[in-house]
């Protein structure tokens, strides 16, 4: 069953200044707020080896780990050009790696554990449980942005849809060569009938690159007839909405499994590291399978390797996720139950 892409504006609050409030950023904030609530609850139940104030400090350093690790991970694993000092901090230009963020969080809570003389494995358990709602929300923001979409699907495939951010769509809409992200978004909003021409025209970029660094002026009035998403769709393939698949599996489903496991073992918790191990295994398996439906990373593909493999026939996402699965198995296998804690404090 085909589904129409909703064409939601990636900008939630369109401010008159240069900085807009985007759904992507709001989802990160919402994920951090939910994580704070979960960590505080776990601390009050004495599941975490810190008090409620310590849980807030833990989250702060994990946020730092997500942002720094996610950006550096993207630069290291996917685009080494971003390692240049002038590019690495430009988070607003996009480019965050989940696996890099995971490494950053790991470093953050281990450092925090050493500083507080707390059990780092148990801190990792708490972070693993708290992070899944954020994964769900951010994948939803990826969908709103029309990024990280899946591979081409046959018409009629359940959930398949056409994305106006698809390269074929940008060509049909006449938006090829326009690097300004907000210009493309506003043009697509007009093409989808979500904005008026009078609203978007004053805010569109006036030039685009035509090759070799040369620029040409954009005649928007001449281009306007092509900005018709209903007409352009016939040239755009159906694709799997892999962002939704990932949000539902890596975020919602995995989160429900972890919360259920926590509830079932509430009287006698599993050993430190077990919950984090389950998270690593669950995410790694889900991500590896969904890589089969996700559009390959363009920087790794070629005519000889359209899938974009990087190691033993695996994509970069599958390679990094395989490491997660191995680490998760290790943590589960080496986790030892601890004595039943004293009666938990009232939440």
C-alpha positions in Angstrom: 0.0 0.0 0.0 1.5 3.3 -1.1 1.6 6.2 1.4 1.8 9.9 0.5 4.8 11.7 2.0 3.3 14.3 4.3 5.6 17.2 3.3 6.0 18.6 6.8 8.2 21.6 7.0 11.5 20.6 8.7 11.4 24.0 10.5 8.9 23.9 13.4 9.2 27.6 14.2 10.2 29.8 11.3 12.0 32.8 13.0 12.7 36.0 11.1 16.4 35.6 12.0 19.1 33.3 10.6 18.4 30.6 13.2 15.3 28.5 12.9 13.9 26.0 15.4 13.8 22.7 13.6 11.9 19.5 14.5 15.2 17.7 14.4 16.6 19.8 17.3 13.3 19.7 19.2 13.3 15.9 19.0 16.8 15.8 20.5 15.7 18.1 23.3 12.6 16.0 23.9 14.7 12.9 23.9 17.1 14.4 26.5 14.1 15.5 28.7 12.6 12.0 28.7 16.1 10.5 29.4 16.4 12.8 32.4 13.0 11.6 33.7 14.0 8.0 33.2 17.4 8.3 34.8 16.0 10.2 37.8 13.4 7.5 38.3 16.1 4.8 38.2 18.2 6.7 40.6 15.4 7.1 43.1 14.7 3.3 42.8 18.4 2.8 43.6 18.9 1.0 40.3 21.6 3.6 39.5 24.5 4.0 41.8 23.9 7.7 42.0 21.3 10.0 43.5 18.8 12.1 41.5 21.3 15.0 41.3 24.0 12.6 40.1 21.6 11.4 37.4 21.2 15.0 36.1 25.0 15.3 36.0 25.3 12.0 34.2 22.8 13.1 31.5 24.8 16.4 31.0 28.0 14.5 30.2 26.1 12.1 28.0 24.7 15.0 26.0 28.2 16.2 25.5 29.2 12.7 24.4 26.4 12.5 21.9 27.2 15.8 20.3 30.9 15.5 20.2 31.0 11.7 19.4 28.2 11.9 16.9 30.0 14.6 14.9 33.4 13.1 15.1 32.0 9.7 14.3 30.4 11.0 11.2 33.7 12.6 10.1 35.7 9.5 10.8 33.3 6.8 9.5 31.5 8.6 6.7 33.1 11.9 5.5 36.8 12.5 6.4 36.6 16.0 4.9 34.6 17.0 7.9 37.6 16.5 10.1 39.0 19.9 9.0 38.8 22.3 11.9 36.6 24.7 9.9 34.0 21.9 9.3 34.0 19.6 12.3 32.0 21.9 14.5 29.4 22.9 11.9 26.7 20.6 13.3 24.0 22.8 11.8 25.1 21.7 8.4 24.2 18.1 9.2 26.3 15.0 9.6 25.8 13.0 12.9 26.6 9.3 13.4 24.7 7.2 15.8 27.6 4.9 16.3 29.9 7.9 16.9 27.4 9.3 19.4 27.3 5.9 21.1 31.1 5.9 21.5 30.9 9.4 22.9 28.3 8.4 25.4 30.3 5.4 26.5 33.4 7.5 27.1 31.2 10.1 29.0 29.6 7.7 31.5 32.8 5.7 32.0 34.6 9.0 32.9 31.7 10.0 35.1 31.8 6.6 36.8 35.5 6.9 37.5 35.0 10.4 38.9 32.1 9.3 41.1 33.6 5.9 41.9 30.4 4.3 40.7 29.8 1.0 38.7 30.2 2.1 35.1 28.3 -1.0 33.8 25.2 -0.1 35.9 25.4 3.5 34.7 25.5 2.1 31.1 22.4 0.0 31.9 20.5 3.1 32.9 21.7 5.1 29.9 20.7 2.3 27.5 17.2 2.2 29.0 16.8 6.0 28.9 18.0 6.5 25.3 15.5 4.5 23.3 12.7 7.2 23.4 15.2 9.7 21.9 16.1 7.2 19.1 12.4 6.9 18.2 11.9 10.7 18.1 15.1 11.5 16.2 14.3 8.9 13.5 10.9 10.6 13.2 12.7 13.9 12.6 14.9 12.2 9.9 11.6 11.2 8.2 10.3 14.8 8.4 13.6 16.0 6.9 13.2 13.5 4.1 16.7 12.1 4.8 18.1 8.6 5.3 15.3 7.2 3.2 15.3 3.6 2.0 16.1 1.8 -1.2 13.8 1.8 -4.3 10.7 -0.4 -3.8 8.2 -1.8 -6.1 4.9 0.3 -6.4 2.4 -1.2 -4.1 4.9 -2.3 -1.5 3.5 -1.7 2.0 4.6 1.7 3.3 6.5 2.7 0.2 6.4 6.3 -0.8 8.0 9.0 -3.0 10.3 11.5 -1.3 10.5 15.1 -2.7 14.1 15.1 -1.5 15.0 12.1 -3.7 17.7 13.1 -6.3 15.2 12.3 -9.1 12.6 14.5 -7.4 15.1 17.4 -7.1 15.9 17.0 -10.8 12.2 17.0 -11.8 11.5 20.1 -9.6 14.5 22.0 -11.1 16.3 22.2 -7.7 19.6 20.4 -8.8 22.7 22.4 -7.8 20.9 24.4 -5.1 23.0 23.8 -2.0 21.2 26.1 0.4 19.1 23.7 2.5 16.4 26.2 3.5 15.9 27.2 -0.1 15.3 23.6 -1.1 12.9 23.1 1.8 10.9 26.2 1.0 10.7 25.3 -2.7 9.5 21.8 -1.8 6.9 23.3 0.6 5.6 25.4 -2.3 5.7 22.5 -4.7 3.6 20.4 -2.2 1.1 23.2 -1.8 2.0 23.9 1.8 3.2 27.5 1.2 2.3 30.3 -1.1 4.6 31.7 -3.7 4.5 35.1 -2.1 5.6 33.6 1.2 8.6 31.7 -0.1 10.0 33.9 -2.9 11.6 36.6 -0.8 13.5 33.9 1.2 14.9 31.8 -1.7 18.6 31.9 -2.6 19.4 33.9 -5.7 22.2 31.8 -7.1 23.2 28.2 -7.5 26.4 26.3 -8.4 26.6 25.1 -12.0 30.0 23.3 -11.8 33.6 24.2 -11.2 32.6 26.6 -8.5 30.8 28.9 -11.0 27.5 30.4 -10.0 24.4 31.3 -12.0 21.5 33.5 -11.1 18.3 31.6 -10.5 15.2 32.8 -12.4 12.6 31.7 -9.9 9.7 33.0 -12.0 10.8 30.8 -14.9 11.4 27.9 -12.6 8.1 28.2 -10.8 6.0 26.0 -13.2 8.4 23.1 -12.5 7.7 23.4 -8.7 4.7 21.0 -8.9 5.1 17.9 -6.7 2.0 16.3 -8.1 3.4 16.5 -11.6 6.9 15.6 -10.7 6.0 12.4 -8.8 5.7 10.4 -12.0 9.5 10.7 -12.4 10.3 9.7 -8.8 10.7 6.1 -7.6 8.9 4.6 -4.6 11.2 4.0 -1.6 11.1 2.3 1.7 10.6 4.8 4.6 13.5 3.3 6.4 13.6 6.1 9.0 10.2 4.9 10.2 11.3 1.3 10.2 14.4 2.2 12.3 12.4 4.4 14.7 9.8 1.7 15.4 12.4 -1.1 15.8 15.5 0.5 17.3 13.6 3.0 19.3 10.0 2.0 20.2 10.3 -1.9 20.1 13.7 -2.1 21.7 12.6 0.4 24.4 9.6 -1.7 25.2 11.7 -4.8 25.5 14.2 -3.0 27.9 11.4 -1.5 30.0 9.6 -4.9 30.2 12.9 -6.6 31.2 13.5 -3.9 33.8 10.0 -4.4 35.2 10.2 -8.3 35.2 13.5 -8.1 37.1 12.6 -5.3 39.4 12.9 -7.4 42.6 16.2 -8.9 41.6 17.9 -6.9 38.9 20.2 -8.5 36.3 23.9 -8.0 36.8 25.5 -4.7 35.9 25.9 -4.5 32.1 23.2 -7.0 31.2 20.6 -4.3 30.2 23.2 -2.4 28.2 24.2 -5.6 26.5 20.6 -6.3 25.5 20.4 -2.8 24.1 23.6 -3.3 22.1 22.4 -6.7 20.7 19.0 -5.4 19.9 20.1 -2.3 18.2 22.9 -4.0 16.3 20.7 -6.7 15.0 17.9 -4.4 14.0 20.2 -1.9 12.3 22.1 -4.6 10.4 18.8 -6.0 9.0 17.4 -2.7 8.1 20.5 -1.7 6.3 19.2 -4.1 3.6 16.3 -1.7 3.0 18.2 1.6 3.7 19.7 3.6 0.8 23.4 2.8 0.6 25.8 5.6 1.6 26.7 7.4 -1.7 30.3 7.9 -0.6 30.9 4.1 -0.4 29.1 3.1 -3.6 30.5 2.6 -7.1 29.5 0.9 -10.3 31.3 -2.2 -9.1 29.8 -2.0 -5.6 26.3 -0.5 -5.7 25.6 -1.6 -2.1 28.5 0.3 -0.7 30.2 -2.4 1.3 33.3 -1.6 3.4 34.3 -4.8 5.2 33.6 -8.5 4.3 30.5 -7.6 2.3 29.0 -5.5 5.0 28.0 -1.8 4.8 29.5 0.7 7.2 26.3 0.6 9.3 26.4 -3.2 9.4 30.1 -3.3 10.2 29.7 -0.9 13.2 26.5 -2.7 14.3 28.3 -6.0 14.2 30.8 -4.7 16.7 27.8 -3.6 18.9 26.4 -7.1 18.8 29.7 -8.7 19.8 30.1 -6.2 22.7 26.5 -6.8 23.8 27.0 -10.5 23.9 30.1 -10.0 26.0 28.3 -7.7 28.5 25.4 -10.2 28.8 27.7 -13.1 29.3 29.8 -11.5 31.9 27.0 -9.8 33.9 26.6 -11.2 37.4 23.5 -10.7 39.5 24.0 -8.5 42.5 22.3 -9.0 45.9 18.8 -7.6 46.2 19.1 -3.9 47.1 17.4 -2.3 50.0 13.8 -1.1 49.7 13.8 1.6 47.0 13.2 5.1 47.9 9.8 6.6 47.1 9.8 8.1 43.6 
